[in-house]
Amino acid sequence: MSIFNFRAKRAPSRRIAALVCLLALRVSAADTTPPDGPVARLGSHRFEHSGRLTGLAFTPDGTELFATGMDEACFWEVATGEKQRVLAKTSLMCGALAQDGQTAALAHNSSLIEVFDTVTGERRGQLTGARDRSFALTLSPDGRRAASGDGRDVILWDVQAGKELRRWQPSGEWVDALKFSPDGRRLAMATAGTNGQVRIENLDSDGAPMELAGGIGFEPWLVFSPDGKNVAGSCDVPFHGGHRSYLRIWDAATGQMTHDVPGSFNAGVFSADGKWLVAAGLGEVAVYDPATGQVLHQLPANQQHIWAVALTADGKTLATAQDQRIRLWNTGTWQEINAGSGHDEPVLAVAVAPDGRTIATGGLDGRLILWDWPEARERKRIEGIGGGYGVQQLAFSPDSGTVGAAAWINFGDTFFLFDAATGAPVSRFGKEHQGHALAFMAGGKEVVTGQMDGALGVWEAASGKWLRSVGHHKGSIDSVTPAPDGKTAWWAGEYQGLGLRDLVTGEDLRVLSGGSHHSEACLKVSPDGDWLEVGGRVWDVKTGDVIAQGRDSLAATAISPDGRLLATAAGGGVEFLEMLTRQKIHRLNTGEVKAMAFSPDGTVLVTAAYTEALAWDLTGRLHDGRLPATGLSRTEMESCWQTLAGNDAWAAHQAAWSLAAGGAAAVAFLGEHLHPAADPEPAQVAKLRGEFTDPDYDVRKHAACELLDLGLEVSPGEREALRRPGRNYTSAPLPPDQAGGMPVPLGPIPELLPLPDRVRASRAVMALEHSLAPSAETLLATLADGVADAPMTREARSALARVRQRH
C-alpha cells in the first residue's frame, strides 16, 4: 500500500527545465514511437513516465510497479522497464494501491475519486461526496476502506459500497497526508498551516485522537512502521520568521517525538522488518536507523526532487521517482540496478562534431557524454562538470578533436575542454574571468567566450590561458558566434544587446536593436552570414530588418548546415521554417525540447528534452544513420523536379534528398535543367520596370519578384509603387495622389518572396550540395560561374564552398 501526494501549487521552481535518458541503440519496432519517430535514442529509456511522478508502489510479488503522476497512472514491468496497463490518463492529484495489489484508487483534479480493479484495468466504482479535490488518498491494507482529504475534511469511505462512513474536520488549512496503520484500525492524518497538526484516529472507537508532538506545518507524507509502533513523516515548521524542515519519527502509542532530523523530504518508506527507513527529497535519498536517527546509507546526490519511494515486500529493491523517471536500487549494495547509459537528469545541451562522427550531450547531472554516431553508442562519460546548473552549452573545435563545455559554478572555473576521442581533460578556465558562452575560433587554437562584464574573452585552448578582453557591453554577454575569418564575432547579451564585434580592436561594427531580454537566448548565425536568429527573432544581416518573429524568446533553435532551415522548439515539438519562402513547412512531435543540433550533412536533427536525446531523420531515406545511394528512374526524377516547385515545401525537401541520393544520373538530370545565370535581356528588364505603373497591384508585385529573382534591385520609386494597395486602380499612370477624391493610404512594402521557378532552382542546388556523386561538385562549380548578382549564382558559390570544406 502506498500514498501518493502531489500539490502543484507548492511545487518548487527551478531555473532550468529539462531533456531524457535513452537506450544506446536503434529504435526497434517494439518501441512506442510515432510512425515518423526518431531513428536513434541516446541513452536508456526504461521507466520514462509521461509526466512528473507523484507516487510509487510495488505489487506484492515485486514484478510490477504502480506509478501515478500528474497526467497518468499505470503499471510498469520491473524486469524490462516497459509500460503495462494504464488506468487513467488525465489530470490527477494522488493515488493509492492496496496491499494485495488488486485495488487502486485515483483522485482526479476535481472532487472525483475512482476505484479500479488493477488486474483487468476496469473501473469498479467511484467515491462521491467530497467537496473539493483531494490532496491525500490512502487505502486500508485489505482494500475495503479508503480515506481522502479534500481541503480541511478527511473522509472515511466504504470502497465496495462507494459510500461515506465518517468525516473529520481537523485543524489546519488543508489535509496534506493520510495513512492507515498496518492493521487498518488507525488512521494517521496531517494538516498544514499555522494550526496544522499530525494526529492518529482510532477507527474502532469515537475517542479523542492522539496528537503527535511538534507535528505542525507542511507535511507531505506519513508512514507507519510495519509493526505499527512508529510513525515517520516530515515537517516544515515556523522558525524565527521563516521555516525549517525536519524528518520526524514518533512513538505511535504515546505521540512523543523520538527523533528529529533536519532536512527537506518528500517521501519515505520503512523496510519490511522496520530496521531502516528510506527518506527522499531534493537531491537526496538517505537510509536512516529509526531507533537512533543515524544515517546508514546515502544514495548518489542529484539535482532533482525525489517525489516518491517504494520497497519490494522482501526489501531487496528500492524504487525512487526522480521527476519523470523511475530508478531501481539494490538495497544490499545500494547500487543502481541496470542503470543503462545516458543521463540521470535533464539534458540541457547538444552538439554534433563537424566530422559527424560524435554527438555530445550535457545534462543537469553535471555529466558530459560523447556518443559514437551513427552507432548511437556511448563512448565516454565525463562526470562532475560545473555546479548545480549543470552543463549548459557545448561546442566542438573545427577539427572535431576537442569538445568544450560551459557550466556555471560560483567562484570556480566556468569553461572545460576535453579531448573528443578519449574524454581526457585538455584545459579548464574562467574562475578569474567568469562568463556564460563559449565558441572555438577558426583553426581551433583559441576560444572566445561571452563574459559577465560585457566583454568577449579570448583564451588559448590548449592551456586555458587568458589572452585578452575585447570590447564592452553594458550587460552580460550570453552567446557568441565567431565569423569563419576569425576576425569578427557576433554576440548577444542582456538589455537587448546584439552586435558584430571586431576581435582585434573591440569595436562593434554592427549593432542590431532588440536582441533579447533573456540570458538564456542563444545566438545562431546562418552559414553564409546572411541572417541570424536570437531570442525568437530573425534578422536580415544586410538590412538589419527583422524578417521573422517567433512566439517564444526562450525556445531552443538550430540552423541547418546549408542555412535553408531554422528549427525552433514550439509546443512540445520542433517547427521548421524554410528561409527561402519564409514558411513553416513541417513539424516533428518530439516532446519538450531544450536543446537541438543538426548533423553536419543536414540529414539528422538531434533533440534533447527531459533526460533523452533523440536523432530524427530529416531525409526520410536514412539507413544506419547515413544517406544511401539510390537508383532513380527517369520518371521518378521528373516527378521530383515537379515537386521541387510545389507548394508543399516539406515534400519538396524530401524530393531534393531523393535527388541527392540519386547519384550521377540525378546530377546529369539536374544538369539538363539548371544553367548558369546570364545577364537578363534589356527588353525583359524594361518590360518588368514598366509594369510598376500597371493599375493591378498583383502585376506590380510579380514584376518586383521577377527583378529580384534576376538579381536586380528594386528602385526607391518602384518600392513606392508597391506601397500603394488595391488591385484595380482606375486612375493611371501610378502613383496617383487621389482616388475618387480620397487620399490613397500608403502601406508597408510587401514581403517579396521568390517565384516558383526560382524556388525550384534553389531546392535543386540543395540536392546538388548534398549529392553523393562527385559530378555534383562540378555542376555546382559551373553554376557558380554565372552572373555574380544572380541569386542562383550566390547559392551555388555558398554550396560549393561548404562541399569543399567538408571534403
C-alpha positions in Angstrom: 0.0 0.0 0.0 1.3 3.5 -0.8 0.2 7.1 -0.5 0.8 9.4 -3.5 0.6 13.1 -2.6 1.1 16.0 -5.0 0.5 19.7 -4.6 1.1 21.6 -7.8 0.6 24.9 -6.1 3.7 24.3 -3.9 6.0 22.6 -6.4 9.4 24.1 -6.2 10.5 26.4 -9.0 13.6 25.5 -11.0 15.8 27.8 -13.1 16.2 25.2 -15.7 13.7 22.9 -17.1 14.6 19.7 -18.6 15.9 17.0 -21.6 15.5 12.1 -21.5 17.5 9.1 -20.6 17.6 6.8 -23.7 18.9 3.4 -24.8 22.0 3.5 -26.9 20.6 1.6 -29.9 18.5 2.0 -33.0 14.8 2.4 -32.3 13.1 -1.0 -32.6 9.6 -1.9 -33.7 8.7 -2.6 -30.1 9.5 1.0 -29.0 6.5 3.2 -28.5 7.4 5.9 -31.1 5.2 7.6 -33.7 5.5 6.5 -37.3 7.8 9.4 -38.1 9.6 8.9 -34.8 13.3 9.1 -34.1 15.8 6.8 -35.8 18.0 6.5 -32.7 18.0 7.1 -29.0 21.0 8.1 -27.0 20.7 6.5 -23.6 18.4 4.3 -21.6 14.6 4.8 -22.0 13.3 2.5 -19.3 10.7 3.7 -16.8 10.0 7.1 -18.5 6.7 8.4 -17.3 4.6 10.8 -19.3 4.8 13.5 -16.6 6.1 14.2 -13.2 5.8 11.2 -10.9 4.0 11.6 -7.6 3.7 8.1 -6.2 5.1 4.5 -6.4 4.1 1.1 -5.1 5.3 -2.4 -5.8 2.8 -5.2 -6.4 3.1 -8.0 -3.8 5.3 -10.2 -6.0 7.6 -7.3 -6.9 7.2 -7.9 -10.7 5.4 -4.6 -11.3 5.4 -1.0 -10.1 2.3 1.1 -9.9 3.1 4.7 -10.7 1.0 7.8 -10.7 1.8 11.3 -11.9 0.2 14.5 -12.9 -1.1 13.0 -16.2 -1.1 9.3 -15.9 -1.5 6.2 -13.6 -0.1 2.9 -14.9 1.9 -0.2 -14.2 5.5 -0.8 -15.2 7.1 -4.2 -15.7 10.1 -4.2 -13.3 12.3 -6.6 -15.4 12.0 -4.7 -18.7 11.1 -1.2 -17.7 8.2 -1.3 -20.1 4.8 0.3 -19.5 1.9 -2.1 -19.0 -1.7 -1.3 -18.0 -2.8 2.3 -18.0 -5.6 3.0 -15.5 -6.1 6.7 -16.2 -4.6 9.3 -18.5 -5.8 12.6 -17.2 -5.0 15.3 -14.6 -4.5 13.5 -11.3 -3.9 14.7 -7.7 -2.9 11.5 -5.9 -3.5 7.7 -5.8 -3.2 4.6 -3.7 -2.6 0.8 -4.2 -4.0 -1.7 -1.8 -1.5 -4.1 -0.1 -2.8 -7.1 -2.1 -2.2 -5.2 -5.3 -5.7 -5.8 -6.7 -7.3 -2.5 -5.9 -6.3 1.1 -6.8 -7.9 4.4 -6.1 -7.2 7.6 -8.0 -8.2 11.2 -7.1 -8.6 13.5 -10.0 -8.1 17.2 -10.2 -11.8 17.5 -9.2 -13.9 16.0 -6.5 -14.0 12.7 -8.3 -12.3 9.6 -6.8 -12.3 6.4 -8.9 -11.7 2.8 -7.8 -10.1 0.3 -10.2 -9.6 -3.4 -10.5 -5.8 -3.5 -11.2 -5.9 -6.9 -12.8 -8.4 -6.1 -15.5 -7.8 -2.3 -15.5 -11.6 -1.8 -15.3 -13.2 0.8 -13.1 -15.1 -0.8 -10.1 -16.8 2.4 -9.0 -16.3 5.9 -7.7 -16.4 7.8 -4.4 -18.6 10.9 -4.5 -19.4 13.4 -1.8 -16.1 15.2 -1.4 -16.4 19.0 -1.6 -13.2 19.6 -3.4 -10.2 17.8 -5.0 -8.3 15.5 -2.7 -4.7 16.3 -1.8 -4.2 13.0 0.1 -5.6 9.5 -0.5 -4.9 6.1 1.1 -6.4 2.5 1.0 -6.6 0.2 4.0 -4.4 -3.0 3.8 -7.4 -5.1 2.8 -8.5 -2.6 0.2 -12.0 -2.3 1.8 -11.8 1.2 3.1 -10.3 4.4 1.7 -9.5 7.8 3.3 -9.3 11.0 1.4 -8.5 14.6 2.3 -10.4 17.3 0.4 -9.2 20.6 1.8 -10.0 20.6 5.5 -12.2 17.4 5.5 -11.0 13.9 6.0 -13.5 11.3 4.7 -13.5 7.6 5.5 -15.1 5.5 2.7 -16.5 2.0 2.2 -14.8 1.2 -1.1 -17.2 -1.6 -2.2 -20.4 0.3 -1.4 -18.9 3.6 -2.5 -20.4 5.4 0.5 -19.1 7.7 3.2 -18.5 6.1 6.6 -17.2 9.0 8.6 -15.9 12.6 8.3 -13.5 14.7 10.3 -12.5 18.3 10.2 -9.1 18.5 11.8 -7.5 21.9 12.4 -5.2 23.4 9.8 -5.6 24.9 6.4 -5.7 21.7 4.3 -5.2 18.0 4.6 -1.7 17.0 3.5 -1.2 13.3 4.2 -3.1 10.2 5.3 -2.0 6.7 6.2 -3.7 3.6 7.6 -1.8 1.6 10.2 -0.7 -1.9 9.1 -3.7 -3.5 10.9 -6.1 -1.0 9.3 -7.6 0.1 12.7 -5.9 3.5 12.9 -5.6 6.4 10.6 -2.8 9.0 10.7 -3.6 12.4 9.2 -1.6 15.6 8.8 -2.8 19.1 8.1 -0.8 22.1 7.0 -0.7 25.7 8.1 -0.2 27.6 11.3 -2.8 25.5 13.0 -1.6 22.3 11.4 -1.3 19.1 13.3 -0.4 15.4 13.0 -2.8 13.1 14.7 -3.9 9.4 14.8 -7.6 8.5 14.9 -8.7 5.1 16.3 -11.2 3.9 13.8 -12.7 1.3 16.3 -13.9 4.0 18.7 -15.1 7.6 18.9 -12.5 8.6 21.5 -10.2 11.6 21.2 -7.4 11.4 18.6 -3.8 11.2 19.7 -1.9 14.3 18.6 1.8 13.8 17.7 4.1 16.2 19.3 5.6 19.0 17.2 3.8 17.9 14.1 2.8 21.2 12.5 3.4 22.9 9.2 3.9 21.3 5.8 3.5 17.5 5.9 3.8 15.9 2.5 3.8 12.3 3.7 3.3 9.9 6.6 4.2 6.2 7.0 3.8 3.6 9.8 6.5 1.1 10.6 5.5 -2.5 9.8 4.7 -3.3 13.5 2.6 -0.1 13.8 4.7 1.2 16.7 6.2 4.2 15.0 5.1 6.9 12.5 7.5 8.8 10.3 6.9 12.0 8.3 8.3 15.4 7.5 7.6 18.9 8.8 8.2 22.4 7.6 7.8 24.3 10.8 7.9 28.1 11.6 11.4 29.2 12.8 12.4 32.8 13.6 10.1 34.3 11.0 11.0 31.6 8.4 10.6 27.9 8.1 12.8 24.9 8.9 12.3 21.4 7.6 12.7 18.1 9.5 12.3 14.4 9.2 10.4 13.3 12.3 9.8 9.9 13.9 7.1 9.5 16.6 6.1 6.7 19.0 2.6 5.8 17.7 1.5 4.7 21.2 2.4 7.9 23.1 2.6 10.5 20.4 6.1 11.5 21.6 8.7 12.5 19.1 11.7 10.1 19.2 13.9 11.6 16.5 14.1 15.0 14.8 16.5 15.1 11.7 17.0 18.4 9.8 16.3 18.1 6.1 13.6 18.5 3.4 12.0 15.2 2.5 9.1 14.5 0.1 8.6 10.7 0.7 9.6 7.8 2.9 9.1 4.1 3.4 10.1 1.6 6.2 11.8 -1.7 5.4 9.7 -4.8 5.9 11.5 -5.6 9.2 11.3 -2.0 10.4 15.1 -1.8 10.9 15.6 1.1 8.5 13.7 4.0 7.0 14.3 5.5 3.5 13.6 9.2 3.2 13.9 11.2 0.0 13.7 14.8 -1.1 15.6 17.4 -3.0 18.7 15.7 -4.5 18.9 13.3 -1.6 17.9 9.7 -0.7 19.1 8.7 2.7 18.6 5.5 4.7 18.1 6.0 8.5 18.1 3.8 11.5 14.7 4.6 13.1 16.0 3.6 16.5 18.9 6.1 16.6 18.1 8.5 13.8 21.5 8.0 12.3 22.2 7.8 8.6 23.1 4.2 7.5 23.5 4.8 3.7 23.3 7.7 1.2 22.5 7.3 -2.4 24.3 9.4 -5.0 23.3 13.0 -4.9 21.3 14.6 -7.8 19.8 17.9 -8.6 16.1 16.8 -8.8 13.3 16.3 -6.3 12.5 12.7 -5.4 8.7 12.7 -5.0 8.1 9.1 -4.2 9.8 5.9 -3.0 8.7 2.2 -2.7 10.2 -1.1 -1.5 9.5 -4.6 -2.6 8.0 -6.9 0.0 11.3 -8.6 0.6 13.1 -5.2 1.0 15.7 -6.1 -1.7 14.7 -3.4 -4.2 14.1 0.3 -3.7 12.3 2.4 -6.4 12.7 6.2 -6.5 10.6 8.6 -8.6 13.0 11.2 -9.9 10.8 13.7 -11.7 9.6 11.6 -14.8 12.0 8.7 -14.3 11.9 5.6 -12.1 15.2 4.3 -10.8 15.8 0.9 -9.1 18.4 0.3 -6.4 19.7 -2.9 -4.8 19.4 -2.4 -1.0 22.1 -4.9 -0.3 24.8 -3.0 -2.2 22.9 0.3 -2.7 23.9 0.3 -6.3 21.6 1.2 -9.1 20.0 -1.8 -10.9 20.5 -1.8 -14.7 21.4 1.9 -14.7 21.9 1.8 -18.5 23.6 4.6 -20.4 22.8 8.3 -20.7 21.9 11.0 -18.3 20.2 10.7 -14.9 18.8 14.2 -15.1 17.6 16.6 -17.8 19.8 17.1 -20.9 20.5 20.8 -21.4 23.0 20.9 -24.3 23.6 19.0 -27.5 26.3 19.4 -30.1 27.4 17.4 -33.2 31.1 17.3 -34.2 31.9 18.8 -37.6 33.0 15.4 -38.9 29.6 14.0 -38.0 31.2 11.1 -36.0 30.5 12.3 -32.5 27.5 13.7 -30.6 28.0 15.4 -27.3 25.2 15.8 -24.7 25.4 17.7 -21.4 23.0 17.5 -18.5 21.8 18.9 -15.3 23.6 16.0 -13.7 27.0 17.7 -14.5 27.7 14.9 -16.9 29.1 15.2 -20.5 28.6 12.1 -22.7 30.3 11.5 -26.0 28.3 9.2 -28.3 29.6 7.5 -31.5 27.5 8.2 -34.5 25.8 6.6 -36.3 26.2 3.6 -33.9 24.4 5.7 -31.2 26.8 4.1 -28.7 28.1 5.8 -25.5 31.9 6.2 -26.0 32.9 8.2 -22.9 31.2 9.6 -19.8 32.7 12.6 -18.1 31.3 13.4 -14.6 31.3 16.4 -12.2 31.3 19.3 -14.6 30.2 22.7 -13.1 27.8 23.2 -10.2 24.1 22.9 -9.6 23.2 24.4 -13.0 24.8 21.5 -14.9 26.3 21.6 -18.4 24.6 24.5 -20.2 26.4 24.7 -23.5 28.6 22.5 -25.7 30.8 23.3 -28.7 33.3 21.3 -30.9 36.5 22.6 -32.4 36.6 22.9 -36.2 38.7 19.7 -36.5 36.3 17.8 -34.1 39.2 17.0 -31.9 38.1 19.0 -28.8 34.8 19.5 -27.2 34.2 22.5 -24.9 31.5 22.8 -22.2 30.2 25.9 -20.4 29.0 25.0 -17.0 28.3 27.8 -14.5 29.7 27.4 -11.0 30.0 30.2 -8.4 33.6 31.1 -7.7 35.0 28.4 -9.9 36.1 27.6 -13.4 33.2 28.0 -15.9 34.7 26.5 -19.1 36.0 23.0 -19.6 37.8 21.5 -22.7 38.2 17.7 -23.3 39.7 15.5 -25.9 36.7 14.4 -28.0 38.2 11.0 -28.7 39.2 9.9 -25.2 37.4 12.4 -22.9 40.8 13.3 -21.4 40.9 16.9 -19.9 42.6 19.5 -22.1 42.1 22.6 -20.0 39.7 24.4 -17.7 39.4 28.1 -17.1 37.1 31.0 -16.2 37.5 31.3 -12.5 39.1 34.8 -12.8 37.1 35.9 -15.8 33.7 34.3 -15.5 31.2 34.1 -18.3 28.4 32.1 -19.9 29.1 31.3 -23.6 31.9 29.5 -25.4 32.9 29.0 -29.0 36.0 27.9 -30.9 37.8 30.4 -33.2 38.7 29.4 -36.8 41.6 26.9 -36.5 40.6 25.8 -33.0 43.7 27.1 -31.2 41.7 29.9 -29.5 38.4 30.0 -27.7 36.2 33.1 -27.4 33.8 33.5 -24.5 31.0 35.8 -23.6 31.8 37.5 -20.3 29.7 38.8 -17.5 31.3 42.2 -17.7 30.1 42.7 -21.3 33.4 41.8 -23.0 34.4 39.0 -25.2 37.2 36.9 -23.7 39.9 35.2 -25.9 41.7 32.2 -24.4 44.4 29.7 -25.5 42.5 26.5 -25.9 45.3 24.1 -25.1 46.3 25.8 -21.8 43.3 27.8 -20.8 45.5 30.9 -20.7 43.7 34.2 -20.7 44.9 36.2 -23.7 42.8 39.4 -23.9 39.5 41.1 -23.3 37.7 42.5 -26.4 35.2 45.4 -26.3 32.4 46.2 -23.9 28.7 45.9 -23.4 26.7 47.3 -20.5 25.3 43.9 -19.6 26.5 40.2 -19.6 27.2 38.6 -23.0 25.4 35.3 -23.1 26.1 33.9 -26.6 28.9 34.4 -29.1 29.5 33.1 -32.6 32.8 33.8 -34.4 32.9 34.5 -38.1 34.8 32.0 -40.3 37.6 34.5 -41.0 38.4 34.7 -37.2 38.4 38.5 -37.3 34.9 39.2 -36.0 32.2 37.6 -33.9 28.5 38.1 -33.4 27.4 38.4 -29.8 24.1 38.6 -27.9 23.5 39.7 -24.3 21.4 41.5 -21.8 19.4 44.6 -22.4 18.6 43.5 -26.0 22.3 43.7 -26.9 23.2 42.2 -30.3 26.2 43.2 -32.4 29.2 42.2 -34.6 32.5 42.9 -32.9 36.0 43.3 -34.3 38.1 40.8 -32.3 41.2 43.0 -32.6 40.0 46.5 -32.0 37.0 45.6 -29.8 34.8 47.9 -31.9 31.2 46.9 -32.6 31.0 47.1 -36.4 27.2 46.4 -36.4 24.6 46.8 -33.7 21.1 45.4 -34.2 18.4 46.5 -31.9 16.0 44.3 -30.0 18.2 41.2 -29.4 16.7 39.6 -26.3 16.0 40.4 -22.7 16.8 36.9 -21.6 20.2 35.5 -20.7 19.1 32.0 -21.9 18.7 33.3 -25.5 21.3 31.6 -27.8 22.6 33.3 -30.9 22.6 31.4 -34.2 24.1 32.7 -37.5 23.5 31.2 -40.9 26.5 29.6 -42.6 26.8 32.3 -45.2 26.3 35.1 -42.6 23.2 36.5 -44.4 20.9 36.1 -41.5 20.9 35.3 -37.8 18.5 34.4 -35.0 18.4 35.1 -31.3 15.6 35.2 -28.8 13.0 34.1 -31.4 13.8 36.9 -33.9 15.4 36.5 -37.2 17.4 39.4 -38.8 18.5 40.1 -42.3 22.1 41.0 -41.6 22.5 43.1 -44.7 19.5 45.4 -44.0 19.2 44.9 -40.2 15.4 44.2 -40.7 13.6 41.6 -38.6 12.3 39.2 -41.1 10.7 36.6 -38.8 9.4 36.7 -35.2 9.0 33.6 -33.1 6.5 33.2 -30.3 8.9 32.1 -27.5 12.1 34.1 -26.9 13.5 31.2 -24.8 12.8 28.5 -27.3 15.7 26.3 -28.4 16.7 26.8 -32.1 19.1 25.4 -34.7 20.1 26.3 -38.2 20.7 23.6 -40.8 24.2 23.4 -42.2 23.1 24.7 -45.6 21.2 27.6 -44.0 17.9 26.7 -45.5 16.0 25.7 -42.4 15.5 27.3 -39.0 14.3 24.7 -36.4 12.5 26.1 -33.4 11.1 24.3 -30.3 7.4 25.0 -30.0 4.5 23.5 -28.2 6.0 20.1 -27.4 7.7 19.7 -30.8 10.0 21.3 -33.4 8.8 23.5 -36.2 10.9 24.1 -39.4 10.9 27.5 -41.1 12.2 27.5 -44.7 14.1 30.7 -45.0 13.8 30.9 -48.8 10.0 31.1 -48.7 9.6 32.3 -45.0 7.1 29.4 -44.5 6.7 26.9 -41.7 6.9 23.7 -43.6 7.0 20.9 -41.1 6.6 19.9 -37.5 8.2 17.0 -35.5 6.3 15.9 -32.4 9.3 15.4 -30.3 8.0 16.3 -26.8 9.5 19.2 -24.9 12.9 20.3 -26.3 15.5 22.3 -24.5 18.4 22.0 -27.0 19.0 20.8 -30.5 21.6 20.5 -33.2 21.8 19.4 -36.9 24.3 16.9 -38.1 27.0 18.5 -40.4 25.4 16.9 -43.5 21.9 18.1 -42.5 20.4 14.7 -42.6 19.7 14.4 -38.9 18.4 16.7 -36.1 19.3 15.7 -32.6 16.9 17.0 -30.0 17.1 16.9 -26.2 14.2 17.4 -23.8 13.9 15.8 -20.4 16.7 13.2 -20.0 16.8 11.9 -23.5 18.5 12.8 -26.8 16.8 11.7 -30.0 18.0 11.6 -33.5 15.4 12.4 -36.2 15.8 11.6 -39.9 15.1 14.7 -42.0 15.5 12.9 -45.3 13.1 10.0 -45.0 15.8 7.8 -46.5 18.5 7.2 -43.9 19.9 3.7 -43.4 22.2 3.0 -40.4 22.4 6.8 -39.9 23.7 7.5 -43.5 22.0 8.6 -46.8 22.3 5.5 -49.1 22.8 5.8 -52.8 19.5 5.1 -54.6 18.8 4.5 -58.3 16.0 6.7 -59.7 14.2 6.1 -63.0 13.7 9.0 -65.4 10.0 9.1 -64.4 10.9 9.4 -60.7 13.4 12.2 -61.4 10.8 14.1 -63.4 8.3 13.7 -60.5 10.9 15.1 -58.1 11.6 18.0 -60.4 7.9 19.0 -60.4 7.7 18.6 -56.6 10.6 21.0 -56.1 8.5 23.8 -57.4 5.3 22.8 -55.5 3.6 24.5 -52.6 4.3 21.5 -50.2 7.8 22.7 -49.2 8.5 19.7 -46.9 7.7 17.3 -49.8 10.0 19.4 -52.0 12.8 19.0 -49.4 12.2 15.2 -49.4 12.4 15.3 -53.3 15.7 17.2 -53.0 17.1 14.5 -50.7 15.9 11.8 -53.2 17.8 13.5 -56.0 20.8 13.9 -53.7 20.8 10.1 -53.2 20.3 9.5 -56.9 24.0 9.6 -57.8 25.5 10.6 -61.1 22.2 10.0 -63.1 20.4 12.5 -60.9 23.2 15.1 -61.3 23.1 14.6 -65.1 19.3 15.1 -65.0 19.6 18.3 -63.0 22.3 19.5 -65.4 19.8 19.4 -68.2 17.5 21.8 -66.3 20.0 24.1 -64.5 22.2 26.6 -66.3 24.5 29.4 -65.1 22.6 32.6 -64.6 23.1 35.0 -67.6 22.7 38.8 -67.9 18.9 39.5 -68.3 17.8 40.7 -71.6 17.4 44.5 -71.6 14.0 44.2 -73.2 12.8 41.9 -70.4 14.1 44.3 -67.7 12.4 47.3 -69.4 9.2 45.4 -69.6 9.3 44.5 -65.9 10.1 48.0 -64.8 7.3 49.3 -66.9 4.8 47.1 -65.1 5.3 49.2 -61.9 2.8 51.6 -63.5 0.2 48.9 -64.0 -3.1 49.6 -62.1 -3.2 46.0 -61.0 -1.3 45.6 -57.7 -0.5 41.9 -58.4 1.2 42.7 -61.6 3.4 45.2 -59.8 4.3 42.8 -57.1 5.0 40.0 -59.6 7.3 42.3 -61.5 9.3 43.1 -58.3 9.7 39.4 -57.5 10.9 38.7 -61.0 13.5 41.5 -60.8 14.8 40.1 -57.5 15.0 36.6 -59.0 17.1 38.0 -61.7 19.5 39.6 -59.2 18.4 43.2 -59.9 17.5 45.9 -57.4 14.0 47.4 -56.9 14.4 51.1 -57.1 13.0 53.5 -54.4 10.3 54.7 -56.9 9.3 51.1 -57.6 9.2 50.4 -53.9 6.9 53.4 -53.5 4.6 51.9 -56.1 4.4 48.7 -54.1 3.2 50.6 -51.0 0.1 51.6 -52.8 -2.6 49.0 -52.0 -5.5 47.9 -54.1 -5.8 45.6 -57.1 -7.6 47.7 -59.7 -6.7 51.4 -59.9 -8.9 53.2 -62.4 -6.5 56.2 -62.4 -3.3 55.7 -64.3 -0.4 56.1 -64.5 0.8 55.3 -61.0 1.4 56.7 -58.5 -1.8 58.7 -58.1 -2.3 61.1 -55.3 -6.0 60.8 -55.2 -8.5 58.1 -56.0 -12.1 59.1 -56.2 -11.3 62.3 -54.4 -9.9 60.5 -51.3 -6.3 60.2 -50.3 -4.7 56.8 -51.2 -3.2 55.4 -47.9 0.4 54.1 -48.2 1.0 50.7 -46.7 4.3 48.9 -45.9 6.4 47.4 -48.6 5.1 43.8 -49.1 7.3 40.8 -48.4 8.8 39.9 -51.8 9.2 36.1 -52.0 10.8 34.2 -54.9 8.6 32.8 -57.7 8.2 29.0 -58.3 11.0 28.7 -60.9 13.4 30.4 -58.5 12.3 28.2 -55.6 12.7 25.1 -57.7 16.2 26.1 -58.8 17.2 26.8 -55.2 16.0 23.5 -54.0 17.8 21.8 -56.8 21.0 23.4 -55.7 20.3 21.9 -52.3 20.1 18.5 -53.9 23.5 19.1 -55.6 25.1 20.2 -52.3 24.1 17.0 -50.6 24.6 14.7 -53.5 26.8 11.6 -53.1 28.1 11.9 -56.7 31.5 13.7 -57.4 29.9 15.2 -60.6 27.7 17.3 -58.3 30.6 19.4 -57.3 31.5 20.0 -61.0 27.9 21.1 -61.8 27.9 23.5 -58.7 31.2 25.0 -60.0 29.6 25.6 -63.4 26.5 27.3 -61.8 28.8 29.4 -59.5 30.3 31.0 -62.7 27.1 32.6 -63.6 26.3 36.3 -63.3 27.6 37.4 -59.9 24.5 39.1 -58.6 22.1 36.4 -59.6 20.6 34.5 -56.5 21.3 31.1 -58.0 25.0 32.1 -58.6 25.3 33.2 -55.0 23.7 30.0 -53.7 25.9 27.8 -55.9 29.0 29.5 -54.6 28.0 29.1 -51.0 27.1 25.5 -51.5 30.3 24.8 -53.4 32.3 26.3 -50.6 30.6 24.1 -48.0 31.1 21.0 -50.1 34.8 21.7 -50.5 35.1 22.4 -46.8 33.6 19.1 -46.0 35.9 17.3 -48.3 
